[in-house]
């Protein structure tokens, strides 16, 4: 969880939120779905509101990911089911 004003970091988090789903980007008004900077001011598009709102910063919450080795393999569980 971190507050950010870096436009590139926020855009990367928005992409992750939209296509992968392991990140949550929000501001005090709600979930952010777009970000832009105009004349030095940061503007956020809030989900369902339909216009750009000036914000000082946005909150980026990234879900923790587990290492791939700790997850059970779906192929292994299927083959074990077929054997028994």
N, CA, C and O atoms as CSV, one atom per row, in Angstrom:
chain,resi,resn,atom,element,x,y,z
A,1,UNK,N,N,0.851,-1.166,0.000
A,1,UNK,CA,C,0.000,0.000,0.000
A,1,UNK,C,C,0.895,1.226,0.000
A,1,UNK,O,O,1.744,1.380,0.878
A,2,UNK,N,N,0.706,2.105,-0.988
A,2,UNK,CA,C,1.513,3.310,-1.037
A,2,UNK,C,C,0.769,4.423,-1.761
A,2,UNK,O,O,-0.007,4.179,-2.685
A,3,UNK,N,N,1.023,5.649,-1.322
A,3,UNK,CA,C,0.481,6.821,-1.978
A,3,UNK,C,C,1.441,7.226,-3.076
A,3,UNK,O,O,2.654,7.176,-2.872
A,4,UNK,N,N,0.939,7.627,-4.234
A,4,UNK,CA,C,1.808,7.957,-5.344
A,4,UNK,C,C,1.274,9.135,-6.141
A,4,UNK,O,O,0.064,9.325,-6.268
A,5,UNK,N,N,2.206,9.926,-6.678
A,5,UNK,CA,C,1.880,10.977,-7.643
A,5,UNK,C,C,2.617,10.736,-8.956
A,5,UNK,O,O,2.484,11.527,-9.890
A,6,UNK,N,N,3.385,9.664,-9.041
A,6,UNK,CA,C,4.145,9.322,-10.242
A,6,UNK,C,C,3.207,8.749,-11.303
A,6,UNK,O,O,2.639,7.671,-11.127
A,7,UNK,N,N,3.054,9.482,-12.402
A,7,UNK,CA,C,2.076,9.114,-13.418
A,7,UNK,C,C,2.372,7.758,-14.052
A,7,UNK,O,O,1.446,7.000,-14.340
A,8,UNK,N,N,3.650,7.439,-14.274
A,8,UNK,CA,C,3.994,6.150,-14.880
A,8,UNK,C,C,3.686,4.995,-13.944
A,8,UNK,O,O,3.184,3.959,-14.381
A,9,UNK,N,N,3.975,5.159,-12.677
A,9,UNK,CA,C,3.681,4.105,-11.699
A,9,UNK,C,C,2.170,3.892,-11.577
A,9,UNK,O,O,1.707,2.755,-11.482
A,10,UNK,N,N,1.412,4.976,-11.581
A,10,UNK,CA,C,-0.049,4.876,-11.470
A,10,UNK,C,C,-0.630,4.201,-12.706
A,10,UNK,O,O,-1.514,3.353,-12.591
A,11,UNK,N,N,-0.138,4.573,-13.897
A,11,UNK,CA,C,-0.639,3.947,-15.130
A,11,UNK,C,C,-0.325,2.457,-15.173
A,11,UNK,O,O,-1.144,1.663,-15.635
A,12,UNK,N,N,0.853,2.075,-14.696
A,12,UNK,CA,C,1.198,0.655,-14.635
A,12,UNK,C,C,0.270,-0.082,-13.670
A,12,UNK,O,O,-0.156,-1.203,-13.948
A,13,UNK,N,N,-0.042,0.547,-12.541
A,13,UNK,CA,C,-0.951,-0.066,-11.573
A,13,UNK,C,C,-2.372,-0.151,-12.131
A,13,UNK,O,O,-3.081,-1.122,-11.867
A,14,UNK,N,N,-2.794,0.853,-12.897
A,14,UNK,CA,C,-4.122,0.818,-13.522
A,14,UNK,C,C,-4.211,-0.309,-14.546
A,14,UNK,O,O,-5.232,-0.990,-14.633
A,15,UNK,N,N,-3.146,-0.506,-15.321
A,15,UNK,CA,C,-3.127,-1.612,-16.274
A,15,UNK,C,C,-3.255,-2.939,-15.539
A,15,UNK,O,O,-4.016,-3.818,-15.944
A,16,UNK,N,N,-2.501,-3.072,-14.456
A,16,UNK,CA,C,-2.559,-4.300,-13.659
A,16,UNK,C,C,-3.957,-4.490,-13.073
A,16,UNK,O,O,-4.472,-5.608,-13.048
A,17,UNK,N,N,-4.568,-3.409,-12.603
A,17,UNK,CA,C,-5.926,-3.483,-12.050
A,17,UNK,C,C,-6.927,-3.941,-13.103
A,17,UNK,O,O,-7.816,-4.742,-12.812
A,18,UNK,N,N,-6.784,-3.435,-14.327
A,18,UNK,CA,C,-7.748,-3.735,-15.379
A,18,UNK,C,C,-7.592,-5.131,-15.964
A,18,UNK,O,O,-8.589,-5.804,-16.228
A,19,UNK,N,N,-6.349,-5.578,-16.171
A,19,UNK,CA,C,-6.141,-6.809,-16.913
A,19,UNK,C,C,-5.717,-8.006,-16.077
A,19,UNK,O,O,-5.959,-9.144,-16.478
A,20,UNK,N,N,-5.097,-7.785,-14.938
A,20,UNK,CA,C,-4.651,-8.899,-14.105
A,20,UNK,C,C,-5.479,-8.996,-12.830
A,20,UNK,O,O,-5.808,-10.095,-12.382
A,21,UNK,N,N,-5.815,-7.853,-12.248
A,21,UNK,CA,C,-6.702,-7.843,-11.090
A,21,UNK,C,C,-6.037,-8.006,-9.739
A,21,UNK,O,O,-6.724,-8.262,-8.750
A,22,UNK,N,N,-4.719,-7.865,-9.661
A,22,UNK,CA,C,-4.068,-8.036,-8.367
A,22,UNK,C,C,-3.713,-6.701,-7.717
A,22,UNK,O,O,-3.066,-6.677,-6.670
A,23,UNK,N,N,-4.132,-5.586,-8.329
A,23,UNK,CA,C,-3.840,-4.256,-7.810
A,23,UNK,C,C,-5.136,-3.471,-7.685
A,23,UNK,O,O,-6.065,-3.655,-8.472
A,24,UNK,N,N,-5.190,-2.591,-6.684
A,24,UNK,CA,C,-6.333,-1.723,-6.465
A,24,UNK,C,C,-5.823,-0.297,-6.426
A,24,UNK,O,O,-4.956,0.020,-5.613
A,25,UNK,N,N,-6.344,0.581,-7.294
A,25,UNK,CA,C,-5.933,1.981,-7.351
A,25,UNK,C,C,-7.133,2.829,-6.952
A,25,UNK,O,O,-8.204,2.712,-7.547
A,26,UNK,N,N,-6.957,3.683,-5.946
A,26,UNK,CA,C,-8.077,4.489,-5.480
A,26,UNK,C,C,-7.606,5.866,-5.015
A,26,UNK,O,O,-6.417,6.107,-4.806
A,27,UNK,N,N,-8.572,6.747,-4.865
A,27,UNK,CA,C,-8.351,8.067,-4.293
A,27,UNK,C,C,-9.438,8.256,-3.237
A,27,UNK,O,O,-10.282,7.373,-3.084
A,28,UNK,N,N,-9.455,9.360,-2.509
A,28,UNK,CA,C,-10.493,9.522,-1.475
A,28,UNK,C,C,-11.931,9.448,-1.990
A,28,UNK,O,O,-12.845,9.182,-1.208
A,29,UNK,N,N,-12.153,9.679,-3.291
A,29,UNK,CA,C,-13.509,9.640,-3.842
A,29,UNK,C,C,-13.942,8.257,-4.287
A,29,UNK,O,O,-15.139,8.016,-4.441
A,30,UNK,N,N,-13.001,7.336,-4.499
A,30,UNK,CA,C,-13.357,5.994,-4.938
A,30,UNK,C,C,-12.284,5.367,-5.808
A,30,UNK,O,O,-11.141,5.822,-5.836
A,31,UNK,N,N,-12.670,4.312,-6.518
A,31,UNK,CA,C,-11.736,3.573,-7.370
A,31,UNK,C,C,-11.368,4.387,-8.600
A,31,UNK,O,O,-12.238,4.964,-9.251
A,32,UNK,N,N,-10.089,4.434,-8.915
A,32,UNK,CA,C,-9.583,5.197,-10.055
A,32,UNK,C,C,-9.488,4.275,-11.268
A,32,UNK,O,O,-8.984,3.157,-11.162
A,33,UNK,N,N,-9.976,4.746,-12.429
A,33,UNK,CA,C,-9.898,3.969,-13.664
A,33,UNK,C,C,-9.088,4.683,-14.739
A,33,UNK,O,O,-8.826,4.104,-15.793
A,34,UNK,N,N,-8.687,5.927,-14.494
A,34,UNK,CA,C,-7.862,6.668,-15.439
A,34,UNK,C,C,-7.114,7.761,-14.712
A,34,UNK,O,O,-7.561,8.253,-13.676
A,35,UNK,N,N,-5.965,8.141,-15.261
A,35,UNK,CA,C,-5.154,9.182,-14.626
A,35,UNK,C,C,-4.524,10.037,-15.712
A,35,UNK,O,O,-4.155,9.523,-16.768
A,36,UNK,N,N,-4.395,11.325,-15.469
A,36,UNK,CA,C,-3.698,12.214,-16.391
A,36,UNK,C,C,-3.148,13.406,-15.621
A,36,UNK,O,O,-3.578,13.703,-14.506
A,37,UNK,N,N,-2.201,14.072,-16.233
A,37,UNK,CA,C,-1.621,15.265,-15.637
A,37,UNK,C,C,-1.790,16.406,-16.641
A,37,UNK,O,O,-1.444,16.268,-17.814
A,38,UNK,N,N,-2.324,17.532,-16.169
A,38,UNK,CA,C,-2.530,18.694,-17.034
A,38,UNK,C,C,-2.105,19.938,-16.274
A,38,UNK,O,O,-2.603,20.212,-15.182
A,39,UNK,N,N,-1.190,20.681,-16.853
A,39,UNK,CA,C,-0.651,21.902,-16.245
A,39,UNK,C,C,-0.109,21.637,-14.845
A,39,UNK,O,O,-0.253,22.461,-13.942
A,40,UNK,N,N,0.517,20.474,-14.679
A,40,UNK,CA,C,1.114,20.134,-13.393
A,40,UNK,C,C,0.157,19.539,-12.376
A,40,UNK,O,O,0.594,19.065,-11.327
A,41,UNK,N,N,-1.136,19.553,-12.662
A,41,UNK,CA,C,-2.150,19.028,-11.730
A,41,UNK,C,C,-2.496,17.592,-12.117
A,41,UNK,O,O,-2.643,17.281,-13.299
A,42,UNK,N,N,-2.624,16.732,-11.128
A,42,UNK,CA,C,-2.982,15.333,-11.338
A,42,UNK,C,C,-4.507,15.204,-11.344
A,42,UNK,O,O,-5.179,15.684,-10.430
A,43,UNK,N,N,-5.048,14.555,-12.378
A,43,UNK,CA,C,-6.496,14.347,-12.496
A,43,UNK,C,C,-6.781,12.857,-12.538
A,43,UNK,O,O,-6.054,12.096,-13.177
A,44,UNK,N,N,-7.836,12.444,-11.860
A,44,UNK,CA,C,-8.221,11.033,-11.820
A,44,UNK,C,C,-9.648,10.873,-12.314
A,44,UNK,O,O,-10.525,11.681,-12.009
A,45,UNK,N,N,-9.861,9.809,-13.087
A,45,UNK,CA,C,-11.210,9.424,-13.504
A,45,UNK,C,C,-11.685,8.389,-12.506
A,45,UNK,O,O,-11.091,7.318,-12.380
A,46,UNK,N,N,-12.756,8.706,-11.796
A,46,UNK,CA,C,-13.288,7.824,-10.763
A,46,UNK,C,C,-14.365,6.946,-11.385
A,46,UNK,O,O,-15.196,7.421,-12.158
A,47,UNK,N,N,-14.342,5.651,-11.039
A,47,UNK,CA,C,-15.275,4.673,-11.599
A,47,UNK,C,C,-16.721,5.128,-11.412
A,47,UNK,O,O,-17.159,5.370,-10.288
A,48,UNK,N,N,-17.457,5.242,-12.515
A,48,UNK,CA,C,-18.871,5.570,-12.481
A,48,UNK,C,C,-19.183,7.054,-12.415
A,48,UNK,O,O,-20.359,7.419,-12.435
A,49,UNK,N,N,-18.194,7.920,-12.340
A,49,UNK,CA,C,-18.477,9.352,-12.190
A,49,UNK,C,C,-18.450,10.106,-13.508
A,49,UNK,O,O,-19.131,11.123,-13.636
A,50,UNK,N,N,-17.677,9.641,-14.504
A,50,UNK,CA,C,-17.751,10.201,-15.837
A,50,UNK,C,C,-17.043,11.517,-16.095
A,50,UNK,O,O,-17.258,12.110,-17.152
A,51,UNK,N,N,-16.212,12.004,-15.190
A,51,UNK,CA,C,-15.417,13.193,-15.474
A,51,UNK,C,C,-14.126,13.145,-14.680
A,51,UNK,O,O,-13.969,12.317,-13.783
A,52,UNK,N,N,-13.195,14.042,-15.014
A,52,UNK,CA,C,-11.883,14.078,-14.366
A,52,UNK,C,C,-11.950,14.957,-13.121
A,52,UNK,O,O,-12.518,16.049,-13.147
A,53,UNK,N,N,-11.364,14.469,-12.036
A,53,UNK,CA,C,-11.337,15.205,-10.772
A,53,UNK,C,C,-9.895,15.443,-10.340
A,53,UNK,O,O,-9.069,14.533,-10.423
A,54,UNK,N,N,-9.580,16.647,-9.881
A,54,UNK,CA,C,-8.216,16.900,-9.407
A,54,UNK,C,C,-7.954,16.158,-8.097
A,54,UNK,O,O,-8.782,16.179,-7.187
A,55,UNK,N,N,-6.802,15.506,-8.011
A,55,UNK,CA,C,-6.406,14.789,-6.799
A,55,UNK,C,C,-4.950,15.129,-6.484
A,55,UNK,O,O,-4.178,15.475,-7.378
A,56,UNK,N,N,-4.588,15.028,-5.221
A,56,UNK,CA,C,-3.200,15.273,-4.825
A,56,UNK,C,C,-2.349,14.026,-5.053
A,56,UNK,O,O,-1.188,14.124,-5.449
A,57,UNK,N,N,-2.933,12.850,-4.801
A,57,UNK,CA,C,-2.226,11.580,-4.944
A,57,UNK,C,C,-3.257,10.459,-4.976
A,57,UNK,O,O,-4.423,10.672,-4.645
A,58,UNK,N,N,-2.830,9.275,-5.373
A,58,UNK,CA,C,-3.708,8.107,-5.366
A,58,UNK,C,C,-3.061,7.002,-4.535
A,58,UNK,O,O,-1.844,6.973,-4.350
A,59,UNK,N,N,-3.892,6.107,-4.045
A,59,UNK,CA,C,-3.432,4.984,-3.247
A,59,UNK,C,C,-3.341,3.746,-4.133
A,59,UNK,O,O,-4.300,3.393,-4.820
A,60,UNK,N,N,-2.181,3.090,-4.113
A,60,UNK,CA,C,-1.973,1.861,-4.871
A,60,UNK,C,C,-1.816,0.722,-3.881
A,60,UNK,O,O,-0.900,0.724,-3.059
A,61,UNK,N,N,-2.720,-0.258,-3.962
A,61,UNK,CA,C,-2.660,-1.430,-3.090
A,61,UNK,C,C,-2.424,-2.640,-3.977
A,61,UNK,O,O,-3.260,-2.978,-4.815
A,62,UNK,N,N,-1.283,-3.290,-3.789
A,62,UNK,CA,C,-0.938,-4.470,-4.577
A,62,UNK,C,C,-1.111,-5.705,-3.707
A,62,UNK,O,O,-0.618,-5.755,-2.580
A,63,UNK,N,N,-1.811,-6.697,-4.236
A,63,UNK,CA,C,-2.000,-7.951,-3.513
A,63,UNK,C,C,-0.689,-8.712,-3.477
A,63,UNK,O,O,0.085,-8.668,-4.434
A,64,UNK,N,N,-0.439,-9.394,-2.404
A,64,UNK,CA,C,0.768,-10.216,-2.304
A,64,UNK,C,C,0.610,-11.442,-3.184
A,64,UNK,O,O,-0.456,-12.056,-3.244
A,65,UNK,N,N,1.677,-11.779,-3.852
A,65,UNK,CA,C,1.656,-12.970,-4.693
A,65,UNK,C,C,2.523,-14.039,-4.059
A,65,UNK,O,O,3.583,-13.748,-3.504
A,66,UNK,N,N,2.072,-15.255,-4.143
A,66,UNK,CA,C,2.828,-16.377,-3.605
A,66,UNK,C,C,3.804,-16.887,-4.657
A,66,UNK,O,O,3.525,-16.792,-5.852
A,67,UNK,N,N,4.922,-17.415,-4.242
A,67,UNK,CA,C,5.833,-18.008,-5.222
A,67,UNK,C,C,5.164,-19.170,-5.959
A,67,UNK,O,O,4.341,-19.887,-5.388
A,68,UNK,N,N,5.517,-19.345,-7.204
A,68,UNK,CA,C,4.886,-20.381,-8.036
A,68,UNK,C,C,5.139,-21.781,-7.487
A,68,UNK,O,O,4.321,-22.675,-7.702
A,69,UNK,N,N,6.248,-21.993,-6.784
A,69,UNK,CA,C,6.563,-23.326,-6.276
A,69,UNK,C,C,5.641,-23.758,-5.141
A,69,UNK,O,O,5.462,-24.954,-4.913
A,70,UNK,N,N,5.057,-22.801,-4.431
A,70,UNK,CA,C,4.210,-23.179,-3.304
A,70,UNK,C,C,2.787,-23.558,-3.734
A,70,UNK,O,O,2.041,-24.151,-2.954
A,71,UNK,N,N,2.416,-23.221,-4.961
A,71,UNK,CA,C,1.072,-23.543,-5.431
A,71,UNK,C,C,1.025,-24.994,-5.918
A,71,UNK,O,O,1.974,-25.458,-6.551
A,72,UNK,N,N,-0.049,-25.707,-5.636
A,72,UNK,CA,C,-0.164,-27.071,-6.159
A,72,UNK,C,C,-0.368,-27.039,-7.671
A,72,UNK,O,O,-1.079,-26.179,-8.190
A,73,UNK,N,N,0.239,-27.954,-8.351
A,73,UNK,CA,C,0.108,-28.022,-9.792
A,73,UNK,C,C,-1.232,-28.656,-10.160
A,73,UNK,O,O,-1.549,-29.735,-9.661
A,74,UNK,N,N,-2.026,-28.013,-11.021
A,74,UNK,CA,C,-3.305,-28.609,-11.414
A,74,UNK,C,C,-3.126,-29.903,-12.193
A,74,UNK,O,O,-3.984,-30.784,-12.134
A,75,UNK,N,N,-2.032,-30.029,-12.915
A,75,UNK,CA,C,-1.797,-31.261,-13.672
A,75,UNK,C,C,-1.496,-32.420,-12.730
A,75,UNK,O,O,-1.940,-33.545,-12.959
A,76,UNK,N,N,-0.745,-32.145,-11.677
A,76,UNK,CA,C,-0.415,-33.213,-10.745
A,76,UNK,C,C,-1.666,-33.695,-10.019
A,76,UNK,O,O,-1.840,-34.900,-9.840
A,77,UNK,N,N,-2.528,-32.797,-9.603
A,77,UNK,CA,C,-3.728,-33.229,-8.881
A,77,UNK,C,C,-4.664,-34.018,-9.795
A,77,UNK,O,O,-5.315,-34.958,-9.339
A,78,UNK,N,N,-4.742,-33.655,-11.069
A,78,UNK,CA,C,-5.596,-34.404,-12.000
A,78,UNK,C,C,-5.056,-35.805,-12.239
A,78,UNK,O,O,-5.819,-36.771,-12.283
A,79,UNK,N,N,-3.750,-35.917,-12.391
A,79,UNK,CA,C,-3.178,-37.246,-12.651
A,79,UNK,C,C,-3.319,-38.125,-11.423
A,79,UNK,O,O,-3.520,-39.331,-11.566
A,80,UNK,N,N,-3.221,-37.574,-10.225
A,80,UNK,CA,C,-3.403,-38.366,-9.018
A,80,UNK,C,C,-4.829,-38.861,-8.897
A,80,UNK,O,O,-5.068,-39.970,-8.420
A,81,UNK,N,N,-5.790,-38.034,-9.334
A,81,UNK,CA,C,-7.194,-38.431,-9.300
A,81,UNK,C,C,-7.455,-39.577,-10.284
A,81,UNK,O,O,-8.245,-40.474,-9.990
A,82,UNK,N,N,-6.811,-39.555,-11.428
A,82,UNK,CA,C,-7.007,-40.589,-12.438
A,82,UNK,C,C,-6.415,-41.930,-11.982
A,82,UNK,O,O,-6.956,-42.988,-12.304
A,83,UNK,N,N,-5.307,-41.884,-11.233
A,83,UNK,CA,C,-4.664,-43.099,-10.779
A,83,UNK,C,C,-5.533,-43.814,-9.724
A,83,UNK,O,O,-5.658,-45.039,-9.745
A,84,UNK,N,N,-6.113,-43.059,-8.829
A,84,UNK,CA,C,-6.883,-43.695,-7.746
A,84,UNK,C,C,-8.295,-44.030,-8.113
A,84,UNK,O,O,-9.037,-44.565,-7.289
